[in-house]
Amino acid sequence: MYTILNAAISIDGKIATIENDSAVSSKLDLMRVHKLRSTVDGIVIGICTVLKDNPMLNVRYPTKVAKNPTRIIIDSKARIPLDSRIIESSKKIQTIIAVTHKASFKKIQQLQNKGVQVLVSGNRKVNIRNLFQQLEKMGLKKIIVEGGGEINWSVLKLGLVNELVVTISPIIIGGRNAKTLVEGEGYTKISDGIKMKLTKTIIQNKNEIVLFYKLR
């Protein structure tokens, strides 16, 4: 399976403010992202994004599109609200919720009754490697990860990312507690860091840069 990690950040590496305002992308960049979504089989996000933004996670630009990719939510304890936009539209757009054995059996049944496919992987946290293996067996050959810092760290550390696409918006956000592109425990030595190779650069809106990387 080919995995693209896509994100937009400020010049100082933030993906959201300290109050979780994550509207970093310009409209032009959002159009680029939606066009990219229309070319993949699935989109992966975490439950925190759902709880904060209540996204639809579909393709809106361009308006004429053949399909919406499968939506995959990493949600260890099945916390996703039943009235969220994703769940309410799950009979129209294929939706997968990845949970652990800690998730409520009743909630899993409620989700399934809404048309959601529930995958169980892991005990305390979703086993992302196993989840990706399950997704590949289901026929998902190309996916985008649009995660927060923790999920981004997990997929990068596990070596599951083939391509990294980062839009740098011409803005500085600041805030020592503001969310960054990659969080998790991180590496203690620079030499241990994940090495990337820049393959392409695009300038948008004169001041906005899109960087394309692949693993070395």
C-alpha positions, 0 to 999 in steps of 0.5 A: 500500500502506498501512503501519503502523509499530507499536512499544512503548517505555519513557518514555525511548524505549527498545524494549529494554534493553542486553541486548536484553530487549524485553518492553516491552508489557503483555499488554493491549497484546500483545492489541491488537497481535495484533488489529491483526495479524489485520487486515493482509496482512503483517508486516515485521521484520528478521533481528536480531529473528528471531535474538534472539527466534525469534518465531512472528510469528503471531496469537495473540489473539484465539484465533478468527482467520480468517488469519495475515498473510504474514510478511516478513523483511528478511535481506540475507545470508539468515542466518535459521536453517533451524530457526527457528520462522518457517521451520519453520512456513513451509508453514502460514503464508506466509513471504517472506524478502527478501535481496540478491544477496550471499545464498548461492544454496545457502541460498536453495534451502534456504529455498525447499525449506522452502516460503519465497518468496525475493525478491531486492532490492538488492546490499549491503542490501535495497532496501526501497522496491523490496521494498514495491513487489514486495509491493504487486504481490503483492496485499499492500495493508496491512502492519505494520512491527514493526522495530528502530530501523534498519528503522524509520528506513529506512521513515520516511526513505523516506516509506513509513509512513502511520501510526505507532502507539506504546505508551508503557509506564510504565517507564524503562529507561535505558542509552546503548546501549539500542535506541531507537525510531528509529536510523539516521543521523538528521537534523542539524537539528530542522527537517528531522525528519519531522513527524507529526500526533497523531490518537488517544490511548488509555489502557490499564491506567491508566498505559499510553498508545497514541498514533496518528500520521499524517504531516502 
